[in-house]
Amino acid sequence: MTPSRESAGAKHIACVECRQQKVKCDSHEMHPNACSRCALKGISCIVQRDYRRRNKRVRLEQVEKEFQELKKAIASTDSIPSTSTMATTWDAPISLDISNTDSHSDHKSNLISWTALQTPCDSKTISDLTLSTEDIQFLFKHFAIHYQHHMPIADLTRAPSDIFDLSPLLFWVIIFTALRRLPDAKYRSIYDQLAAKIKSLVTVTFVHPDEPFPRLPSVYSVQALLIYTLWPPMSYTVGAITSWTTAGLAMFTAVRIGLHRPGRAQDFDRVKVSHRLPEVIEIVRTWIACNIVSEYTSFAFGYPSFSQHETTVALQLQLPSAFAAPPRIQFQAKCLLLYEQILTTITYETLERTDAAGCAERDRIIRSLSLNIDTFESTYPNLDVIDQLSIQLCRSSLSGLYLMDYDTDYPKMTYDRYVKAYSSSLAVLKLVIRADSMYPNFLTHSIIAYFFGLVMAMCIIMRLIVLPFLEDDDFISVKQIYFQCITLIRDCSFVENDMAAKLARVLGNSWKMQDTRSQKFGATPFAMPTMSIRTRGTMSVIYDSLWAYRNKYGAKKLIVPGKSTKDSVKPMLGEIITGTDSNKEALYFNGSEVQESEPATTANSFSLLSDTSEAMMTDPQAQDNVAPMWQDIDALMHSIGEFSDFGDALGVSPVTAATIDNN
């Protein structure tokens, strides 16, 4: 045989790694360097002539054995103790003094390590924005103090630099969330610059990767999206809030990368890996958090839920303590099971039925679910105020469904149902005020579901105050609580005339109209109509209230043409309603006509002024300062993205808005 034929028939030996994976190897071409595949993976390239490929069946048998041992450990583990008896180091209230970091040493249960947060982190840059080491440390501490205890999704026992290495998106989302409510002009400017960059980063990570062969998002990227959902970018309208979209995206991505199967997550990746215990814990906590965030978003916006409580979450809550999520997340997951029961039991078909049989069926379902809530609450006697609020919001949203029915044959029964709805909603208001005293600016830093839950409870109370089940002293007390909550909502406003500011004005003016109506016209029991909007679940009461008050108190209905004069509209609307100047004359509605020259007081006067009046056209001061409540309702409804422009539909021109003084 000639040398040329010998060289042509020579066999090339693959490296150990390529041999094991049974793929083509070019080590003979790259020698003495590593082959292309090993170089790409960053591993050593070893050529061994006598190497024999290992049988993967042995590894599969080992994995199956480990799985069986894990099942036995789960079966032999006692049930997880209640939140009240668990180690309180997970979610104990934390001090709000940023400078005194030593006082936080006992609060590692919130997944916070103050030592790690004090670790210096090099300056980080995203696009043309650079944050210094001092800013990064301050913002991470601010997030840990004001946001982490609401829902400990991210593990802040890691240093900021370590979090950045794991997921740049998680790092920047934590920074972005911490900047939300900081009043300093410097941080406000950083927030505005970072908003568009975060949206772009989320899009590249989850929707449109900019790589030809993109890697799947990691568990830490999902955590970033959950935080971004709970504390979305501040917006002027409800329609601009992205929480519903990002909640679904987080849920679907979690399933895509196998978080719903924590022991088998490697089955959803291209490379078989064996997760270590810390990684499994991270997966379990993140998947449970996905379900919690999905359920809260569904509750806040009145949409169906993406959650999968019935299987994966229930099973993972029974894992051994080594794998268990923090008690705050465990409790929220169990509490959200109650929300899931409400959504799955009271279906749209059940809500749409208006006949006697449908009302009776709803009543039976509501009473059964209310008993479940009471039983669940009785098992947790020593809850944190945040967990108490979660249960009470569930109870209030359920009892609010009583407003859909009015049984003329049994008025006493209907009356009792209304009292339950009123009492549970009032408890929500009291808990929010209490939480604000324990956690300064609680509503400002809370998750979005608590904000809309408070608005829901206030709408229920506002609709029921015309019913004569309140004594005078109780009425005054409830009014103080109501307007104190309006102040908290107004404090959530970040710019003039945004969503929170509009809601504060609408809720304040609506109460005053109800107050006037009940005291001046002697409202009879059950005068409030039942709800006509039934498609938004437990949040239907908010949207129905906006529609009801828009239809009842629209300016075109209440203003009598020709009755307004320039002198009669000079007083500011806030002065008229609050009675700060009783000597000023004002217009007030008296059943069927508008009368003039009556001293304005809190109890018997309010004004709804149309811009079609001569005074509004001729008095610039009145134009700038007098605004009817219906205009704010129009703006709120239009911002939701489901309603047409009422001003155009009714032929009424818009007017400017003025803030109502509710003190």
C-alpha positions in Angstrom: 0.0 0.0 0.0 1.4 3.4 -1.0 1.8 6.1 1.6 -0.8 8.2 -0.2 -3.4 5.5 0.1 -2.5 5.0 3.8 -3.0 8.7 4.5 -6.3 8.7 2.6 -7.6 5.7 4.6 -6.5 7.0 8.0 -9.1 7.4 10.7 -9.5 10.7 12.7 -10.0 10.3 16.4 -12.7 12.5 18.0 -12.1 14.1 21.4 -13.8 12.7 24.5 -16.6 15.2 24.6 -17.6 14.9 20.9 -17.3 11.1 21.2 -19.7 11.0 24.2 -22.2 13.2 22.4 -21.7 11.4 19.0 -21.1 14.5 17.0 -18.6 15.4 14.3 -15.2 16.6 15.7 -12.6 18.6 14.0 -9.8 18.2 16.6 -7.5 16.8 13.9 -7.8 20.1 12.0 -7.6 22.4 15.0 -4.7 20.5 16.7 -3.0 21.6 18.9 -5.9 23.9 19.8 -9.3 22.6 21.0 -11.9 21.5 18.6 -14.6 24.0 17.5 -17.3 22.5 19.8 -15.1 22.4 22.9 -13.8 25.9 22.2 -17.4 27.2 21.9 -18.4 25.6 25.2 -15.2 26.7 26.9 -14.2 23.2 28.1 -11.0 21.3 27.8 -10.6 19.2 24.6 -9.0 15.8 25.3 -8.2 13.2 22.7 -8.0 9.7 24.2 -7.6 6.7 21.9 -8.8 4.1 24.4 -11.9 6.1 25.6 -15.2 4.2 25.4 -18.5 6.0 25.4 -20.4 5.8 28.6 -23.9 4.3 28.6 -26.5 7.0 29.4 -28.8 4.4 30.8 -26.8 4.3 34.0 -27.3 8.0 34.4 -31.1 7.7 33.8 -31.3 5.0 36.4 -29.4 7.2 38.9 -31.9 10.1 38.2 -34.8 7.8 38.6 -33.4 6.6 41.9 -32.9 10.1 43.2 -36.5 11.0 42.1 -37.9 8.0 44.1 -35.9 9.1 47.2 -37.3 12.6 46.8 -40.9 11.3 46.7 -40.3 9.3 49.8 -38.9 12.4 51.6 -42.0 14.4 50.6 -44.3 11.6 51.8 -42.5 11.3 55.2 -42.4 15.1 55.8 -44.9 16.6 58.2 -47.2 19.2 56.9 -45.7 22.7 56.7 -46.4 24.7 59.9 -48.7 27.8 59.7 -47.3 31.2 58.9 -47.8 32.3 62.5 -45.5 29.6 63.8 -42.8 29.7 61.1 -39.6 31.5 61.6 -40.4 35.1 61.7 -37.1 36.0 60.1 -38.6 35.6 56.7 -41.0 38.5 56.6 -40.9 40.4 59.8 -41.5 44.2 59.5 -38.3 46.0 58.8 -37.0 49.4 59.9 -37.2 52.2 57.4 -33.9 53.9 58.4 -31.6 53.4 55.4 -28.6 54.7 57.2 -28.8 52.3 60.1 -28.1 49.0 58.3 -27.1 47.2 61.5 -30.7 47.2 62.7 -31.6 45.0 59.8 -29.5 42.0 60.6 -32.5 39.9 61.8 -34.5 40.3 58.7 -32.9 37.8 56.3 -36.2 36.0 55.9 -37.2 38.7 53.4 -34.4 37.2 51.3 -32.3 40.2 52.3 -28.7 40.4 53.3 -27.7 43.9 54.4 -24.1 42.9 54.4 -24.4 41.8 50.7 -26.2 45.0 49.8 -23.4 47.0 51.3 -20.9 45.2 49.1 -19.4 47.7 46.7 -20.6 47.3 43.1 -18.8 48.7 40.1 -20.7 51.4 38.1 -23.1 49.9 35.6 -24.1 51.2 32.2 -27.1 50.6 30.0 -27.0 52.4 26.7 -25.9 55.9 27.5 -27.0 55.8 31.1 -24.4 55.1 33.9 -25.1 54.6 37.6 -22.4 55.1 40.1 -21.5 52.7 42.9 -23.2 55.0 45.5 -26.4 55.2 43.5 -26.6 51.4 43.1 -26.1 50.8 46.8 -28.7 53.4 47.8 -31.3 52.1 45.3 -30.9 48.5 46.2 -31.4 49.4 49.9 -34.4 51.5 49.1 -35.9 48.6 47.2 -35.2 46.2 50.0 -36.8 48.5 52.6 -39.9 49.7 50.7 -40.8 46.9 48.2 -39.2 43.6 49.1 -41.4 42.8 52.1 -44.6 43.0 49.9 -43.5 40.1 47.8 -39.9 38.6 48.3 -39.4 37.4 44.7 -35.8 38.4 44.2 -33.1 36.9 46.4 -31.3 40.0 47.9 -28.9 37.9 49.9 -26.7 38.3 46.8 -24.7 41.4 46.2 -25.8 43.7 43.4 -22.9 42.7 41.3 -23.8 39.0 41.6 -27.4 39.8 40.6 -26.1 41.7 37.6 -24.0 38.7 36.6 -27.0 36.4 36.9 -29.4 38.6 35.0 -28.8 42.2 33.9 -32.6 42.5 33.4 -33.2 41.7 37.0 -30.6 44.2 38.1 -32.1 47.0 36.1 -35.7 46.2 37.0 -34.8 46.4 40.7 -33.2 49.8 40.1 -36.1 50.9 38.0 -38.7 49.9 40.7 -36.7 51.6 43.5 -36.8 54.9 41.5 -40.6 54.9 41.1 -41.4 57.2 44.0 -38.2 59.0 44.8 -38.9 62.8 44.7 -35.4 63.9 44.0 -35.0 65.5 40.6 -31.8 63.5 39.9 -33.5 60.2 40.4 -36.7 61.3 38.6 -34.5 62.1 35.6 -32.8 58.6 35.8 -36.3 57.0 36.0 -37.5 58.8 32.9 -34.4 57.7 31.0 -34.5 54.2 32.2 -38.2 53.6 31.4 -37.7 53.2 27.6 -34.5 51.2 28.1 -36.3 48.7 30.4 -39.1 48.2 27.9 -36.5 47.5 25.2 -34.6 45.1 27.4 -37.8 43.2 28.2 -38.7 43.0 24.5 -35.3 41.7 23.6 -35.3 39.1 26.3 -38.8 37.7 26.0 -40.3 38.7 22.7 -37.8 39.5 19.9 -34.3 38.3 20.8 -31.6 40.0 18.7 -29.5 36.8 18.4 -29.9 34.2 15.6 -29.7 31.4 18.2 -31.0 32.9 21.4 -30.8 31.2 24.7 -34.0 30.7 26.7 -34.7 33.3 29.4 -33.5 32.2 32.8 -35.4 31.9 36.1 -33.9 35.3 37.1 -35.4 36.9 34.0 -38.8 35.7 35.0 -38.3 37.1 38.4 -37.5 40.5 36.8 -40.7 40.3 34.8 -42.8 39.5 37.9 -41.4 42.6 39.7 -42.1 44.7 36.6 -45.7 43.4 36.7 -46.3 44.1 40.4 -44.8 47.6 40.2 -45.4 48.6 36.6 -44.2 51.9 35.1 -46.2 54.8 36.3 -48.7 56.0 33.7 -51.4 58.6 33.1 -54.1 56.1 32.2 -55.3 52.6 33.1 -54.9 51.5 29.5 -51.2 52.3 29.6 -50.5 49.9 32.5 -48.7 46.8 31.2 -49.3 44.5 34.1 -51.8 42.2 32.4 -49.6 41.6 29.4 -46.4 41.1 31.4 -48.1 38.7 33.9 -49.1 36.5 31.0 -45.7 36.7 29.4 -44.0 35.8 32.7 -46.4 32.8 33.2 -45.9 31.5 29.7 -42.2 31.9 29.8 -42.0 30.1 33.1 -43.8 27.1 31.6 -41.6 27.3 28.5 -38.4 26.9 30.5 -39.9 24.2 32.8 -40.4 26.1 36.1 -43.7 24.3 36.5 -41.7 21.0 36.9 -39.0 22.0 39.3 -37.5 18.5 39.5 -37.5 18.1 35.7 -36.7 21.6 34.5 -33.7 20.3 32.5 -36.2 18.4 30.2 -37.2 21.8 28.7 -33.6 22.9 27.8 -31.4 21.8 24.9 -28.6 20.8 27.3 -29.2 18.2 30.1 -28.2 19.7 33.4 -28.6 18.6 37.0 -29.9 21.4 39.1 -28.4 21.9 42.6 -30.5 22.5 45.7 -30.2 26.3 45.6 -31.4 26.3 42.0 -34.4 24.1 42.8 -35.4 26.5 45.6 -35.1 29.4 43.2 -37.3 27.6 40.7 -40.0 26.6 43.3 -40.2 30.2 44.7 -40.4 31.7 41.2 -43.1 29.4 40.0 -45.3 30.0 43.0 -44.7 33.7 42.6 -45.8 33.5 39.0 -49.2 32.1 40.1 -49.6 34.7 42.8 -48.8 37.6 40.4 -51.1 36.2 37.8 -54.0 35.9 40.2 -53.4 39.4 41.7 -53.3 40.9 38.2 -56.6 39.1 37.3 -58.1 40.5 40.4 -57.0 44.0 39.8 -58.2 44.3 36.2 -61.2 41.9 36.2 -59.7 39.5 33.6 -59.4 35.7 33.6 -56.3 34.3 35.4 -53.3 32.5 33.9 -52.6 30.7 37.1 -52.4 26.9 37.6 -53.2 26.5 41.3 -54.9 23.2 41.1 -51.8 21.1 40.5 -48.3 22.6 40.6 -48.7 25.2 43.3 -50.6 22.9 45.7 -47.9 20.2 45.3 -45.0 22.6 45.8 -46.4 24.0 49.0 -46.0 20.5 50.4 -42.3 20.3 49.7 -39.8 19.7 52.5 -38.7 22.8 54.3 -35.4 22.7 52.4 -37.3 23.4 49.2 -40.1 25.6 50.6 -40.7 29.1 49.5 -40.6 32.0 52.0 -43.6 32.1 54.3 -44.9 35.3 52.8 -45.1 33.7 49.4 -46.5 30.5 50.8 -49.3 32.3 52.6 -50.1 34.5 49.6 -50.3 31.4 47.4 -52.7 29.8 49.8 -54.7 33.0 50.1 -54.8 33.3 46.3 -56.4 29.8 46.1 -59.5 31.6 47.6 -59.4 34.1 44.7 -59.1 31.1 42.3 -62.2 29.5 43.8 -64.1 32.7 43.3 -63.1 33.0 39.7 -63.8 29.4 38.8 -67.0 29.1 40.8 -68.7 32.4 39.9 -68.4 32.2 36.2 -69.6 34.8 33.6 -72.7 32.7 33.0 -73.5 32.7 36.7 -73.0 36.5 36.9 -75.2 37.1 33.8 -78.3 35.4 35.1 -80.8 37.9 36.5 -83.7 35.7 37.1 -84.8 34.5 40.6 -83.0 31.1 40.2 -79.8 32.8 39.2 -79.9 35.2 42.2 -80.5 32.3 44.5 -77.6 30.3 43.0 -75.3 33.3 43.4 -76.3 33.7 47.0 -75.6 30.0 47.8 -72.2 30.2 46.1 -71.2 33.5 47.9 -72.3 32.1 51.3 -70.3 28.9 50.7 -67.2 30.8 49.6 -67.5 33.2 52.5 -67.4 30.3 54.9 -64.2 29.1 53.2 -62.6 32.5 53.7 -63.7 32.5 57.4 -62.3 29.0 58.0 -59.0 29.9 56.3 -58.6 33.1 58.3 -59.3 31.3 61.6 -56.2 29.1 61.0 -53.9 32.1 61.0 -54.6 34.1 64.2 -51.5 36.3 64.1 -51.1 37.7 60.7 -49.1 40.6 59.5 -51.3 43.6 58.3 -50.4 43.0 54.7 -51.6 39.4 54.9 -54.7 40.5 56.7 -55.4 43.0 53.9 -55.0 40.2 51.3 -57.8 38.1 53.0 -60.0 41.1 53.6 -59.8 42.2 49.9 -60.9 38.7 49.0 -63.9 38.9 51.3 -64.8 42.4 50.1 -64.6 41.5 46.5 -66.8 38.5 47.1 -69.4 40.3 49.2 -69.4 43.1 46.6 -71.2 40.7 44.2 -74.3 41.1 46.4 -74.8 44.5 44.7 -75.8 42.6 41.5 -79.1 41.4 43.1 -82.1 43.0 44.7 -84.8 40.5 45.8 -88.1 42.5 46.1 -89.7 39.5 47.7 -87.2 39.4 50.6 -86.0 43.0 51.3 -84.7 42.1 54.7 -82.4 39.4 53.2 -81.2 41.9 50.6 -80.6 44.5 53.4 -78.5 42.0 55.3 -76.4 41.2 52.2 -75.7 44.9 51.7 -74.6 45.3 55.3 -72.1 42.4 54.8 -70.7 44.1 51.7 -70.5 47.4 53.5 -68.8 46.0 56.6 -66.2 44.0 54.7 -65.3 47.0 52.5 -65.0 49.3 55.4 -62.6 46.8 57.0 -60.4 47.1 53.9 -60.2 50.9 54.3 -59.3 50.6 58.0 -56.5 48.0 57.2 -55.0 50.3 54.5 -54.9 53.2 57.0 -53.4 50.9 59.6 -50.8 49.6 57.1 -49.9 53.2 56.2 -49.2 53.9 59.9 -46.9 50.8 60.1 -45.3 51.2 56.7 -45.1 54.9 55.7 -46.4 55.5 52.2 -47.7 52.0 52.2 -50.1 52.5 49.3 -47.5 54.4 47.3 -45.1 51.4 47.4 -47.6 48.6 47.5 -48.4 46.3 44.6 -51.0 47.5 42.1 -53.6 45.0 43.2 -53.9 46.7 46.6 -54.5 50.1 44.9 -57.3 48.8 42.8 -58.7 46.7 45.7 -58.9 49.9 47.8 -60.8 51.7 45.0 -63.2 48.7 44.7 -63.9 48.8 48.5 -64.5 52.6 48.3 -66.9 52.2 45.4 -68.9 49.7 47.4 -69.2 52.0 50.4 -70.0 55.0 48.2 -72.9 53.1 46.6 -74.3 52.0 49.9 -74.1 55.1 52.1 -77.6 56.1 51.0 -79.0 53.1 52.8 -80.3 54.0 56.4 -78.3 51.5 58.4 -75.8 54.1 59.8 -76.2 56.2 62.8 -75.1 59.8 62.6 -72.0 59.2 64.6 -71.1 56.2 62.5 -71.7 58.1 59.4 -69.3 60.9 60.4 -66.7 58.3 61.4 -67.0 56.4 58.1 -66.8 59.7 56.2 -63.5 60.5 57.9 -62.1 57.1 57.0 -63.3 57.4 53.4 -61.6 60.8 52.8 -58.5 59.7 54.6 -58.2 56.9 52.0 -58.8 59.5 49.3 -55.8 61.4 50.6 -53.7 58.2 50.4 -54.9 57.7 46.8 -54.0 61.3 45.9 -50.5 60.8 47.4 -50.0 58.0 44.8 -50.3 60.7 42.0 -46.9 61.5 40.5 -48.0 64.2 38.1 -51.0 66.5 37.9 -54.2 65.0 36.5 -52.9 61.4 36.2 -55.0 58.3 37.0 -54.6 58.5 40.8 -55.5 62.2 40.8 -58.6 61.6 38.7 -59.8 58.8 40.9 -59.3 60.9 44.0 -61.5 63.6 42.6 -64.2 61.2 41.3 -64.4 59.3 44.6 -64.5 62.6 46.6 -67.2 64.2 44.5 -69.2 61.0 44.3 -69.4 60.8 48.1 -70.5 64.4 48.4 -73.3 63.8 45.8 -74.4 60.7 47.7 -74.2 62.6 51.0 -76.3 65.4 49.5 -78.8 63.0 48.0 -79.3 60.9 51.1 -79.7 63.9 53.5 -81.5 66.3 51.2 -83.9 64.1 49.4 -84.5 61.4 52.0 -83.3 58.4 50.1 -85.4 55.3 50.8 -84.0 51.9 51.6 -82.5 50.0 48.6 -82.7 53.1 46.4 -79.4 52.1 44.7 -79.9 50.2 41.5 -78.3 46.9 41.0 -75.1 46.6 38.9 -75.5 46.4 35.2 -71.8 45.6 34.4 -71.2 42.0 35.3 -68.3 41.0 33.0 -65.3 42.3 35.0 -65.5 39.8 37.8 -65.1 41.2 41.3 -63.9 44.5 39.8 -67.3 45.1 38.0 -68.3 47.4 40.8 -65.6 50.0 39.8 -66.6 50.1 36.2 -70.3 50.0 36.9 -69.9 52.9 39.4 -68.2 55.0 36.8 -71.0 54.3 34.3 -73.7 54.9 36.9 -72.4 58.2 38.1 -71.6 59.3 34.6 -75.2 58.7 33.6 -76.7 60.1 36.7 -74.7 63.2 37.2 -73.7 64.1 33.6 -73.5 67.8 33.2 -76.0 67.8 30.3 -78.7 66.3 32.6 -78.2 68.5 35.6 -77.7 72.0 34.1 -80.7 74.0 33.2 -79.8 76.4 30.3 -80.2 80.0 31.0 -80.0 79.7 34.8 -76.3 80.4 35.2 -75.0 83.8 35.7 -71.5 85.1 35.8 -71.7 86.0 39.5 -73.0 82.6 40.4 -70.0 80.6 39.1 -67.3 82.7 40.6 -66.8 80.6 43.8 -64.4 77.7 43.4 -66.0 74.3 43.3 -63.9 73.2 46.3 -65.2 76.1 48.3 -68.8 75.3 47.4 -68.6 71.7 48.3 -66.7 72.0 51.5 -68.6 75.1 52.7 -65.4 77.0 53.4 -67.2 80.3 52.5 -70.9 80.1 53.4 -71.5 83.7 52.3 -70.8 83.0 48.6 -73.7 82.2 46.4 -73.8 79.1 44.4 -76.0 77.0 42.2 -77.3 73.8 43.7 -79.5 71.0 42.4 -83.0 70.7 44.1 -84.6 67.7 42.6 -85.8 69.0 39.3 -84.4 72.5 38.9 -81.4 74.7 39.6 -82.0 77.4 42.1 -79.9 80.5 42.8 -78.8 82.6 45.7 -78.7 79.9 48.4 -75.8 79.8 50.8 -73.7 76.8 50.1 -73.0 74.3 52.9 -71.4 70.9 52.9 -74.6 69.0 53.5 -76.9 70.6 51.0 -74.9 72.1 48.1 -72.9 71.1 45.1 -72.3 72.4 41.7 -72.1 70.8 38.2 -71.3 73.5 35.7 -71.4 73.2 31.9 -69.0 75.0 29.7 -72.0 75.9 27.6 -73.1 78.4 30.2 -72.4 82.1 29.5 -70.3 82.4 32.6 -67.9 79.7 31.6 -67.5 81.3 28.2 -66.8 84.8 29.7 -65.1 84.2 33.0 -61.5 82.9 32.6 -61.2 82.3 36.3 -64.2 80.0 36.3 -63.0 78.3 33.2 -59.7 77.4 34.8 -60.9 76.3 38.2 -64.4 74.8 37.9 -64.6 71.3 36.6 -67.5 68.8 36.8 -66.9 65.4 38.1 -68.2 63.7 34.9 -65.2 65.0 33.0 -62.8 63.1 35.2 -65.0 60.0 34.8 -64.9 60.4 31.0 -61.1 60.6 31.2 -60.9 57.5 33.4 -63.3 55.5 31.2 -61.6 56.6 28.0 -58.2 55.7 29.4 -59.3 52.1 30.0 -59.4 51.7 26.3 -62.9 50.2 26.1 -65.2 53.2 26.1 -65.8 55.8 23.5 -65.3 59.5 24.1 -68.4 60.5 26.0 -67.8 64.2 25.3 -68.0 63.6 21.6 -71.0 61.2 21.9 -73.0 63.7 23.9 -72.0 66.8 22.1 -70.4 68.3 25.2 -67.1 70.1 25.0 -64.3 69.3 27.5 -63.5 71.6 30.4 -60.4 71.9 32.5 -60.0 70.0 35.8 -59.6 71.4 39.3 -58.5 69.6 42.4 -61.2 69.2 45.1 -60.2 70.0 48.6 -61.6 67.1 50.8 -60.4 68.3 54.1 
